[in-house]
């Protein structure tokens, strides 16, 4: 029977990426719906949504997944310093073109939003009303704004993109060092610990320190992928799924303070670190899950949603903004009605828009990156041979 796994593309990791994107969508739906847009409006609250309000956990999942999948697909491609350029070029074309297109779309949408939004500008959705300069646009396009600031322009989720790219800069160095005998499993641990030490001891001050604070999840993903090569067991699919949802429920209860974390536990007394460790465990469960042999409706939807998760991450805030404009101008006030409307518009709108973005922006840029990376790698190889 054909195993339901594609070469170098474990579908369980794609499904986990779908959940990460979904948590981000739910989190920002909650942020938008818990506001009162008029005196007669009500703040929305729905306990299941409160438990699934796990946007930060979702970002940790993205970072751990990124480290894991990068190592699986590149461990044999990054053999020397001469291969760094080809790797960076490929990764640049993976994230930057869709990001640049999204900024252009947000710049247009922001002007539209300013015209039709008439509620309190100090509310969370007022991020679309912030002033910016063309130099700020350049700072964002250069993926350096987490270092230089200002943060929070255009849309909140952008903050993770420079962090992701800066992990890419460290990745090939870690892979080269992991090839040294006796150091393979220690290198990711040392990198993750060093980054967290910089954060915890404030050894290097930048505008936003998440690149240090969250780095252990990216390198934790690398460590999981390294161990995966030598693992001798598989977790039954149903067991992995139950453990994952149990972990999500536990993290959700911690987030809403229904479960209190002991204050004297090193590292784990921080909710953020609970999210990070939980993300690494989630990737472990997905990575070692016994493959499901046949596709069904649920796995098909998860695969589709996971494949376009990057575009969902980039563009879902537009649909948050659009739904809020309807809430303000229709008006659509109240607790359940407002929450349901914002969630459905955002979930469905961002998904179908992201399918188009994936087809017409992401895939062409990925193919271009692969082509240019292959050409550069061939050139570097010829130079190395001529020198030797």
C-alpha positions as CSV (number, residue, x, y, z in Angstrom):
1,X,0.0,0.0,0.0
2,X,1.3,3.4,-1.0
3,X,2.4,5.4,2.1
4,X,0.8,8.8,2.4
5,X,4.1,10.7,2.6
6,X,5.8,12.7,-0.1
7,X,9.6,12.8,-0.5
8,X,11.1,15.3,1.9
9,X,7.7,16.6,2.7
10,X,6.1,14.9,5.7
11,X,2.4,15.7,5.5
12,X,2.0,15.6,9.2
13,X,4.3,18.7,9.4
14,X,2.1,20.5,6.8
15,X,-0.9,19.7,8.9
16,X,0.8,21.2,11.9
17,X,1.6,24.3,9.9
18,X,-2.1,24.5,9.1
19,X,-2.9,24.5,12.9
20,X,-0.3,27.2,13.5
21,X,-1.9,29.5,10.9
22,X,-5.3,28.7,12.3
23,X,-4.3,29.7,15.8
24,X,-3.0,33.0,14.5
25,X,-6.3,33.7,12.7
26,X,-8.3,32.8,15.8
27,X,-6.0,35.0,18.0
28,X,-6.5,38.1,15.8
29,X,-10.2,37.4,15.5
30,X,-10.4,37.5,19.3
31,X,-8.4,40.8,19.4
32,X,-10.7,42.4,16.9
33,X,-14.0,41.1,18.4
34,X,-13.2,41.9,22.0
35,X,-13.3,45.6,21.2
36,X,-16.4,47.9,21.6
37,X,-16.8,49.9,18.4
38,X,-19.7,51.9,19.6
39,X,-21.5,52.6,23.0
40,X,-24.2,50.1,22.0
41,X,-21.6,47.5,21.0
42,X,-20.5,44.6,23.3
43,X,-17.2,42.9,23.9
44,X,-17.2,39.4,22.5
45,X,-16.2,36.4,24.5
46,X,-16.5,32.7,23.7
47,X,-14.6,30.2,25.9
48,X,-13.5,27.8,23.1
49,X,-12.0,30.8,21.2
50,X,-10.3,32.0,24.3
51,X,-8.6,28.6,24.7
52,X,-7.6,28.6,21.0
53,X,-6.3,32.2,21.3
54,X,-2.8,30.9,20.7
55,X,-1.2,33.2,18.2
56,X,2.1,33.2,20.0
57,X,2.1,29.5,20.3
58,X,1.3,29.4,16.6
59,X,4.4,31.5,15.8
60,X,6.6,29.2,18.0
61,X,5.2,26.3,15.9
62,X,6.2,28.1,12.7
63,X,9.8,28.5,13.9
64,X,10.1,25.0,15.2
65,X,8.7,23.6,11.9
66,X,11.0,25.9,9.9
67,X,14.1,24.6,11.6
68,X,12.9,21.0,11.3
69,X,12.0,21.1,7.6
70,X,15.0,23.1,6.6
71,X,17.3,20.5,8.1
72,X,15.5,17.6,6.5
73,X,15.7,19.2,3.1
74,X,19.1,20.9,3.3
75,X,21.4,18.8,5.5
76,X,23.1,17.3,2.4
77,X,23.0,20.5,0.4
78,X,25.0,22.7,2.7
79,X,28.4,21.1,2.7
80,X,30.8,24.1,2.7
81,X,30.9,27.8,2.9
82,X,30.7,28.1,-0.9
83,X,27.2,26.8,-0.7
84,X,25.9,29.5,1.6
85,X,25.0,31.9,-1.2
86,X,22.8,29.4,-3.0
87,X,21.0,28.5,0.2
88,X,20.4,32.2,1.1
89,X,19.2,33.0,-2.4
90,X,16.7,30.1,-2.3
91,X,15.3,31.2,1.1
92,X,15.2,34.8,0.1
93,X,12.9,34.0,-2.9
94,X,10.8,31.8,-0.6
95,X,9.7,34.6,1.8
96,X,10.6,38.0,0.3
97,X,8.5,38.3,-2.9
98,X,5.2,37.4,-1.2
99,X,6.1,39.7,1.7
100,X,6.9,42.6,-0.7
101,X,3.6,42.1,-2.5
102,X,1.7,42.0,0.8
103,X,3.3,45.3,1.8
104,X,2.1,46.9,-1.4
105,X,-1.4,45.5,-0.9
106,X,-1.5,46.7,2.7
107,X,-0.3,50.2,1.7
108,X,-3.4,50.4,-0.6
109,X,-5.7,48.8,2.0
110,X,-4.6,51.2,4.7
111,X,-5.7,54.2,2.6
112,X,-9.1,52.5,2.0
113,X,-9.4,51.7,5.7
114,X,-8.7,55.3,6.8
115,X,-11.6,56.5,4.7
116,X,-14.3,54.1,6.1
117,X,-13.2,53.5,9.7
118,X,-15.0,55.9,12.0
119,X,-14.6,54.2,15.4
120,X,-12.1,54.9,18.1
121,X,-8.6,55.0,16.6
122,X,-7.0,53.9,19.9
123,X,-8.5,50.4,19.6
124,X,-6.4,47.4,18.5
125,X,-7.5,47.7,14.9
126,X,-6.2,51.2,14.9
127,X,-2.8,49.8,13.9
128,X,-3.9,50.5,10.3
129,X,-4.1,54.2,11.1
130,X,-0.4,54.6,12.2
131,X,1.7,57.1,10.2
132,X,4.6,55.8,8.3
133,X,7.3,57.1,5.9
134,X,8.8,55.7,2.8
135,X,12.0,55.1,4.8
136,X,9.9,52.9,7.1
137,X,8.7,50.9,4.1
138,X,12.4,50.4,3.1
139,X,13.2,49.3,6.7
140,X,10.4,46.7,6.5
141,X,11.4,45.5,3.0
142,X,15.0,45.1,4.2
143,X,13.9,42.8,7.0
144,X,15.8,44.7,9.5
145,X,13.0,46.5,11.4
146,X,13.2,44.2,14.4
147,X,16.7,45.6,14.9
148,X,16.1,49.3,14.0
149,X,12.4,49.7,14.6
150,X,9.8,51.0,14.3
151,X,7.7,47.9,15.1
152,X,4.0,47.4,14.6
153,X,3.6,49.3,11.3
154,X,1.3,48.1,8.5
155,X,0.1,44.9,10.4
156,X,1.2,43.2,13.6
157,X,2.2,39.7,12.2
158,X,5.1,41.2,10.2
159,X,7.3,41.1,13.3
160,X,8.1,37.4,12.8
161,X,9.5,37.7,9.3
162,X,12.9,39.3,10.0
163,X,13.3,36.9,12.9
164,X,12.7,34.0,10.5
165,X,15.2,35.3,8.0
166,X,17.8,35.9,10.6
167,X,17.5,32.3,11.6
168,X,18.2,31.4,8.0
169,X,21.5,33.3,8.3
170,X,22.5,31.1,11.2
171,X,21.2,27.9,9.8
172,X,24.0,27.0,7.3
173,X,26.7,27.8,10.0
174,X,25.0,25.4,12.4
175,X,24.7,22.7,9.7
176,X,28.4,22.9,8.8
177,X,29.4,22.7,12.5
178,X,27.0,19.7,13.0
179,X,29.1,17.8,10.5
180,X,32.0,17.7,13.0
181,X,32.2,14.3,14.7
182,X,30.8,14.3,18.2
183,X,29.2,17.8,17.8
184,X,26.1,17.0,15.7
185,X,23.5,17.0,18.5
186,X,25.2,19.6,20.6
187,X,25.3,22.4,18.1
188,X,21.6,23.1,17.9
189,X,21.4,23.1,21.7
190,X,24.4,25.5,22.0
191,X,22.9,27.9,19.4
192,X,19.5,27.9,21.0
193,X,21.0,28.4,24.5
194,X,23.3,31.1,23.3
195,X,20.4,33.1,21.7
196,X,18.3,32.7,24.9
197,X,21.2,33.8,27.1
198,X,21.6,37.0,25.0
199,X,17.9,37.7,25.6
200,X,17.8,36.8,29.3
201,X,20.9,38.7,30.2
202,X,20.2,41.7,27.8
203,X,23.6,41.2,26.2
204,X,22.5,42.8,23.0
205,X,19.8,45.4,22.9
206,X,17.7,45.8,19.7
207,X,14.2,47.2,19.1
208,X,12.5,43.8,19.3
209,X,14.3,40.9,21.0
210,X,12.2,37.9,19.8
211,X,15.1,36.7,17.6
212,X,17.0,35.9,20.8
213,X,14.0,35.0,22.9
214,X,12.4,32.5,20.5
215,X,15.5,31.1,18.8
216,X,15.6,27.8,20.8
217,X,12.5,26.7,19.0
218,X,14.1,27.0,15.6
219,X,17.2,25.1,16.7
220,X,15.0,22.7,18.7
221,X,13.3,21.9,15.3
222,X,16.8,21.3,13.8
223,X,17.7,18.9,16.7
224,X,14.4,17.0,16.2
225,X,15.1,16.6,12.5
226,X,18.7,15.4,13.3
227,X,17.4,12.8,15.8
228,X,14.6,11.8,13.3
229,X,17.3,10.3,11.0
230,X,18.2,7.7,13.6
231,X,14.9,7.1,15.3
232,X,13.7,3.5,15.8
233,X,10.0,4.1,16.5
234,X,6.8,5.6,15.2
235,X,3.9,7.0,17.2
236,X,0.5,5.6,16.2
237,X,-1.4,8.4,14.3
238,X,-4.3,8.4,16.8
239,X,-1.9,8.6,19.7
240,X,0.0,11.5,18.2
241,X,-3.3,13.3,17.4
242,X,-4.7,12.8,20.9
243,X,-1.4,14.0,22.5
244,X,-1.3,17.1,20.3
245,X,-4.9,18.2,21.0
246,X,-4.4,17.5,24.7
247,X,-1.3,19.7,24.6
248,X,-3.1,22.5,22.8
249,X,-5.9,22.3,25.4
250,X,-3.4,22.4,28.2
251,X,-1.6,25.4,26.7
252,X,-4.9,27.2,26.2
253,X,-5.9,26.7,29.8
254,X,-2.5,28.1,30.8
255,X,-2.9,31.1,28.5
256,X,-6.3,32.0,30.1
257,X,-4.9,31.4,33.6
258,X,-7.1,28.4,34.4
259,X,-3.9,26.5,35.1
260,X,-1.2,28.5,37.0
261,X,2.5,27.9,36.3
262,X,4.7,27.6,39.4
263,X,6.7,30.8,39.8
264,X,9.9,29.2,40.9
265,X,10.6,26.8,38.0
266,X,13.6,28.0,36.0
267,X,12.8,28.8,32.3
268,X,9.3,27.2,32.5
269,X,7.8,29.9,34.8
270,X,7.4,32.0,31.6
271,X,4.3,31.4,29.6
272,X,6.3,32.2,26.5
273,X,8.7,29.3,27.2
274,X,5.8,27.0,27.9
275,X,4.5,27.8,24.4
276,X,8.0,27.3,23.0
277,X,8.6,23.9,24.6
278,X,5.0,22.8,23.7
279,X,5.7,23.8,20.1
280,X,8.9,21.6,20.0
281,X,6.9,18.7,21.5
282,X,4.2,19.2,18.9
283,X,6.7,19.0,16.1
284,X,8.2,15.9,17.7
285,X,4.7,14.3,17.7
286,X,4.0,15.2,14.1
287,X,7.5,14.2,12.9
288,X,7.3,10.8,14.4
289,X,3.6,10.1,13.7
290,X,3.0,6.9,11.8
291,X,1.8,7.9,8.3
292,X,-1.9,7.9,7.5
293,X,-2.3,5.6,4.5
294,X,-5.3,7.3,2.8
295,X,-6.4,10.9,2.3
296,X,-9.7,11.9,3.7
297,X,-11.6,15.2,3.8
298,X,-10.0,16.4,7.0
299,X,-6.4,15.6,5.9
300,X,-7.1,17.1,2.5
301,X,-8.3,20.4,4.0
302,X,-5.3,20.4,6.4
303,X,-2.9,19.8,3.6
304,X,-4.4,22.6,1.5
305,X,-4.5,25.0,4.4
306,X,-1.0,24.1,5.5
307,X,0.4,24.6,2.0
308,X,-0.9,28.2,1.8
309,X,-0.2,29.0,5.5
310,X,2.5,31.6,4.7
311,X,0.1,33.6,2.6
312,X,-2.6,33.2,5.3
313,X,-0.2,34.6,7.8
314,X,0.6,37.5,5.5
315,X,-2.9,38.4,4.3
316,X,-5.4,37.5,7.0
317,X,-5.2,40.9,8.7
318,X,-6.7,42.5,5.6
319,X,-9.8,40.4,6.1
320,X,-9.8,41.3,9.8
321,X,-9.8,44.9,8.7
322,X,-12.5,44.4,6.1
323,X,-14.7,42.6,8.6
324,X,-14.2,45.4,11.2
325,X,-15.2,48.0,8.5
326,X,-18.5,46.1,8.0
327,X,-19.0,45.8,11.8
328,X,-18.6,49.6,12.1
329,X,-20.6,50.7,9.0
330,X,-23.3,48.0,8.7
331,X,-23.3,48.0,11.8
332,X,-22.9,44.4,13.1
333,X,-22.8,44.9,16.9
334,X,-23.2,42.4,19.7
335,X,-21.2,39.6,21.3
336,X,-21.8,36.4,19.3
337,X,-22.8,37.9,16.0
338,X,-19.8,40.2,15.8
339,X,-17.4,37.4,16.7
340,X,-18.9,34.9,14.3
341,X,-18.9,37.5,11.4
342,X,-15.2,38.5,11.9
343,X,-14.1,34.9,12.2
344,X,-15.9,33.6,9.2
345,X,-14.9,36.5,6.9
346,X,-11.3,36.2,8.0
347,X,-11.1,32.4,7.9
348,X,-12.7,32.0,4.5
349,X,-11.5,35.2,2.9
350,X,-7.8,34.7,3.9
351,X,-7.9,31.0,2.8
352,X,-9.3,31.6,-0.7
353,X,-7.2,34.8,-1.2
354,X,-4.1,32.8,-0.1
355,X,-4.8,30.1,-2.7
356,X,-4.4,32.8,-5.4
357,X,-1.3,34.2,-3.7
358,X,0.2,30.8,-3.5
359,X,-0.4,30.1,-7.1
360,X,0.5,33.5,-8.6
361,X,3.1,34.8,-6.2
362,X,4.6,32.1,-3.9
363,X,5.0,29.3,-6.5
364,X,6.6,31.5,-9.2
365,X,9.0,33.0,-6.7
366,X,9.9,29.6,-5.3
367,X,10.6,28.3,-8.8
368,X,12.7,31.4,-9.5
369,X,14.6,30.9,-6.3
370,X,15.3,27.3,-7.1
371,X,16.5,28.1,-10.6
372,X,18.8,30.9,-9.5
373,X,20.1,28.9,-6.5
374,X,20.9,26.0,-8.8
375,X,22.7,28.2,-11.3
376,X,24.7,29.9,-8.5
377,X,25.6,26.5,-7.0
378,X,26.8,25.3,-10.4
379,X,29.0,28.4,-10.8
380,X,30.5,28.0,-7.3
381,X,31.2,24.3,-8.0
382,X,33.0,25.2,-11.2
383,X,35.1,27.8,-9.4
384,X,36.0,25.4,-6.6
385,X,37.2,22.8,-9.2
386,X,39.2,25.4,-11.1
387,X,40.9,26.6,-7.9
388,X,41.7,23.1,-6.7
